[in-house]
Amino acid sequence: MNTKFSHSSISRLLVMCAVAWVASFSTAKAQDLNTQMTQANQAWKEKQYDKCQAIFTRIVTSYAARAPLLYGPKFGVIYYRKGLCELKLADIAKRGNKKEEAKKWFDAAAKSFETCYKKYPNGASGMPKTTNTSHKAALQRWAEASMGKQEYKEAIKLYQKFLNERDKGRDKILPTPGGFYINLAICHFLMEKPQIPQGIRHFETALKNKEKMRTQDAGIVAGFLSLSQAVIKEKDEAAMVDFLNKNRADITLSPYQMYEFTPVFLKLAGNALEADMFVAAFNLYALVPGTEEAIQDIKVRLDQLGERRGIVDGQAIIDADRLSKGLEKLREKLRSGDPDDVKVLSAMTYLHDQASNQRGVFGSLEQLELYYKKSSKREQNLFNLVRVSSLIGENLTTEHYGSIFLRDFPDSDKVEAVRQLMLSSLFFGGEYKKSLEVAEVLIDKVPKPSEQHDICLFVLGGSHFYLGNFEKAQPFLEQHVKDYPKSNFIMHSEYFQGSNLTRLQYWDKAAKLLDEFLAKYKDPNKNIYMPNALYDRANCHFSESEYDPAMALLNRLESEFSQSVVIDMAYNMKGNIFESTGNRDEAEKYYNLALETAEKRDNEIVAGEALSYLVGMLGTEKIDKKPNPRIKDAIPFYDKFIKEYSDSPYKPQVVVYGMPALRAAGREQEGLDNLQAMITELAGKKRQAFLEEVVNAYSDAFLAVKGNTPEKLKEKYYNFPGIDLSDKRTLALLRIALIGVFEEQLKTAAKDKKEDQLLRYEAGIKALFTDLRSQFQPKDLTNFVLIRVGDYLREKTSAPKQSLPYYEELLGRKDKTGMEFKALLGIADVMGASDAPSDNKKALVSLERVHSSANDDPTTQEKALFRMVEINAKLDDWEAVGKTARQYLDEKHTKKVAEVSFLYAQSFDKRNMVNDALFQYGMVYSRYTGFIAISAPAVKRVMELMWERNLEVGATVGDGAKAITLTKSDRQSAYETIGSKYINSTRRIRETNKNMTDAEKAVWDDMAALVKEFESTGQVKTMEEIKKEQAENRRRGRSND
């Protein structure tokens, strides 16, 4: 609201008033009025608005009663001028935050303008024909006063009334056309229910016609402030953003002008931030000119002015004094270290963070560090720069700024955090060994829980994961996920945790975690591990032969992430699935696709893997037990591999899988030579993956050559070319391979009934095992050989405890290659067979360890649980037998279900729980009748228990709804219903089954003898007597029930 009137206009008003009063009153009174008008004019010029208003108040108080009749409409100008003074006083009070005083003056101004407009209209009847030159202007000023009173709806009505009534040739729009429409826009914006579209329409009218309508910069800023308040109130961010997009050029002033409004724009942007209107806030902060930019622009303007005090540039007044003062203020802010740029950049940092744009955060923070080193917040800003640069993988930058922080703020409480961030930088930079070393030193020094401990745990788990130390990685990853679920690294850890379990081949656990990961992080734009997680989850399905769900995930990977780093691996897996399901054509297609993709990416590992699959599939000897017609098609892939990928870890597989194809192509000796060279090559390596398979393939290929014999192979293996005598691991493996060959020969000799060969190979096997025991210490043997020697000593000798050092050696190793459970079961078998209870208890400890750990191996779990049942029975711990047997049955194991069911029944028997024992024994013989070794003892024990219980007819067994009344005595039931019935139903098995063992015959005979014994006691009705009775009943027509 701009209230201005010129010196000439007030002078004319004073002259008019003086003449009028002279004509009507005495000379003394006229002189008094003239004096007052002159005083009012002078007070206005001197900006003494309170004095000016007081003079006008005295005038209207003294003369207003007769003014309409004496002076007519033109006296309204006095009220108009009074109202202008009151508007000025209201504005001053408002700027001084004197709300009550401001309200008083706005009320007074509104009343003055209302009086001017309503009481002194032009052309009113009964009044002199004078002119109220402020009549329509009063409507506009009345509207301004209403705005001051926050009566925006009333103000709009007044503005609209003015537009409807004005004479365009005479009535000027005040304060300017631009100011008028700015005020109209503000009213719409600040209504109780803002009318934003209407307000923007008026605002844009003033903006688009800025020069023509003489729209002032201050008015634009006021309008923009009101628009900001409206959109924040209505949460209509889109309206603000749309307005800025269309009108940015019109609201953007030159830097020398914009800097004065910087506090306003900062306030607007701050309000937008508080309202979570981040896009609007971003646009508002972008309007704030840089301090250095404003300084340079002001200097240019001052240079242009030269000696002049100022010039008018369009609607702007360039005032030298004002510019000089502004320049000094800006320089002072710059010297302070915290110019407005710092606030803007800090806000931009926050906005980028809210938008998850960490690159933007980094850029803002780096500018703060580079250009505002004197800022009072530099320590915090520099720390955040180190933190964010670490998050976005700017590893060298993290090291650079981290070092600056440690140098400039050595006593900061953030020093340790900076060190941890530098640690994360090493990790994300791929320096896993170095980051692991640093983390291992820090992990015990940092507080728990803390951000430092968070990053240390993460780096330990992640570094071990990437270095292939999967067993070491898992505990750290699990602890990190558990202890820091809100960590910035939680997505990384949750993926590593699930993926790491696939490396350890804990497929069920991995599958569950990967499913949770994929469900939690569904957006591939945010989840950088999405393709990898899909591949890992597909791998879990594939490893469990769940081909359909695996293929579904791989198809998604192929369609949605065809450029991902794992796509070539996915093609190989698809080939595996197609090959496993008999679709060899599709398998070949995807193996070739994997090869092509991997070679384009220089991924030699996957390319070599694809070639190994092609050689293995195409080079197989038989398909569905028929000769493979395409076996020679494997040769080009074999040759390509040997020529281009001889350093690949898949070389052992290729030389093994390619042997049949080479033989078919007449290159048998080449294949044999390659196998021999492969054995020698692997023998020199610390990790000898696939060596056993290569040795076995060499054995088969050697014996396939005409003239070669197992004895010649023995000579070869005892003097293998290229293997040093100190290489105990490989030499022992060759002995085991030879034992395998001899065992196959033993089977053939047994089948052909060649006694001399049987004796020779049995002696050879025994000698080889003796040789292994005497020449090789357990520490020198591979895991596979340890198990083979241990199993032989346990199963084939009279001193099974000799096997324990071999099993224990394996269990003491870090890399157990999946044989841990075999060793534990071997120990349990030895200790469980001992007559010492202490040994039996040790066996139970091993078995419990197997059962609790082998979650992904139900066969092993079943074996362990069954042995626990057996050993508990041996220890006469029948409560433990009942518990473990029940667990076996609840887990739906089947291999030993009959034996376990019998022991379960026996556990009740041994605890004198007769009714439960009878029920469970009954379940056993009814379900496993044909399993004589189990059913016969169960029936026999039922008979014995019932004979001993000896309940008579009419007795009640059981409680409640399950109670039954006996219709036969226990002893009669034991003899007739249980024993005799069983004998009759299984007699044919006893008499005709040639495979029935002596032990089974014995338990059946014992059962039959007990039936005879009961029959001879005279305490039961014999079967002969029962048959006669039944025959008599039939003759007499009576029932046999």
Secondary structure as GFF3:
##gff-version 3
##sequence-region A 1 1041
A	DSSP	alpha_helix	7	24	.	.	.	ID=ss1
A	DSSP	alpha_helix	27	45	.	.	.	ID=ss2
A	DSSP	alpha_helix	49	63	.	.	.	ID=ss3
A	DSSP	alpha_helix	67	70	.	.	.	ID=ss4
A	DSSP	three_ten_helix	72	75	.	.	.	ID=ss5
A	DSSP	alpha_helix	76	95	.	.	.	ID=ss6
A	DSSP	alpha_helix	99	119	.	.	.	ID=ss7
A	DSSP	alpha_helix	135	148	.	.	.	ID=ss8
A	DSSP	alpha_helix	152	165	.	.	.	ID=ss9
A	DSSP	alpha_helix	177	190	.	.	.	ID=ss10
A	DSSP	alpha_helix	196	208	.	.	.	ID=ss11
A	DSSP	alpha_helix	217	234	.	.	.	ID=ss12
A	DSSP	alpha_helix	237	251	.	.	.	ID=ss13
A	DSSP	alpha_helix	255	258	.	.	.	ID=ss14
A	DSSP	three_ten_helix	259	261	.	.	.	ID=ss15
A	DSSP	alpha_helix	262	274	.	.	.	ID=ss16
A	DSSP	alpha_helix	278	286	.	.	.	ID=ss17
A	DSSP	alpha_helix	291	305	.	.	.	ID=ss18
A	DSSP	beta_strand	310	313	.	.	.	ID=ss19
A	DSSP	beta_strand	316	319	.	.	.	ID=ss20
A	DSSP	alpha_helix	320	336	.	.	.	ID=ss21
A	DSSP	alpha_helix	340	354	.	.	.	ID=ss22
A	DSSP	alpha_helix	358	371	.	.	.	ID=ss23
A	DSSP	alpha_helix	378	391	.	.	.	ID=ss24
A	DSSP	alpha_helix	395	408	.	.	.	ID=ss25
A	DSSP	alpha_helix	415	428	.	.	.	ID=ss26
A	DSSP	alpha_helix	432	442	.	.	.	ID=ss27
A	DSSP	alpha_helix	451	466	.	.	.	ID=ss28
A	DSSP	alpha_helix	470	483	.	.	.	ID=ss29
A	DSSP	alpha_helix	490	503	.	.	.	ID=ss30
A	DSSP	alpha_helix	507	520	.	.	.	ID=ss31
A	DSSP	alpha_helix	530	543	.	.	.	ID=ss32
A	DSSP	alpha_helix	547	560	.	.	.	ID=ss33
A	DSSP	alpha_helix	567	580	.	.	.	ID=ss34
A	DSSP	alpha_helix	584	600	.	.	.	ID=ss35
A	DSSP	alpha_helix	604	618	.	.	.	ID=ss36
A	DSSP	beta_strand	622	623	.	.	.	ID=ss37
A	DSSP	beta_strand	626	627	.	.	.	ID=ss38
A	DSSP	three_ten_helix	631	633	.	.	.	ID=ss39
A	DSSP	alpha_helix	634	644	.	.	.	ID=ss40
A	DSSP	alpha_helix	651	657	.	.	.	ID=ss41
A	DSSP	alpha_helix	659	664	.	.	.	ID=ss42
A	DSSP	alpha_helix	668	683	.	.	.	ID=ss43
A	DSSP	alpha_helix	691	704	.	.	.	ID=ss44
A	DSSP	alpha_helix	710	718	.	.	.	ID=ss45
A	DSSP	alpha_helix	728	752	.	.	.	ID=ss46
A	DSSP	alpha_helix	755	775	.	.	.	ID=ss47
A	DSSP	three_ten_helix	778	780	.	.	.	ID=ss48
A	DSSP	alpha_helix	783	796	.	.	.	ID=ss49
A	DSSP	three_ten_helix	800	803	.	.	.	ID=ss50
A	DSSP	alpha_helix	804	811	.	.	.	ID=ss51
A	DSSP	alpha_helix	820	833	.	.	.	ID=ss52
A	DSSP	alpha_helix	837	853	.	.	.	ID=ss53
A	DSSP	alpha_helix	858	874	.	.	.	ID=ss54
A	DSSP	alpha_helix	878	890	.	.	.	ID=ss55
A	DSSP	alpha_helix	897	910	.	.	.	ID=ss56
A	DSSP	alpha_helix	914	927	.	.	.	ID=ss57
A	DSSP	alpha_helix	932	949	.	.	.	ID=ss58
A	DSSP	beta_strand	956	957	.	.	.	ID=ss59
A	DSSP	three_ten_helix	960	962	.	.	.	ID=ss60
A	DSSP	beta_strand	964	965	.	.	.	ID=ss61
A	DSSP	alpha_helix	970	972	.	.	.	ID=ss62
A	DSSP	pi_helix	973	980	.	.	.	ID=ss63
A	DSSP	alpha_helix	981	992	.	.	.	ID=ss64
A	DSSP	alpha_helix	998	1015	.	.	.	ID=ss65
A	DSSP	alpha_helix	1023	1036	.	.	.	ID=ss66
###
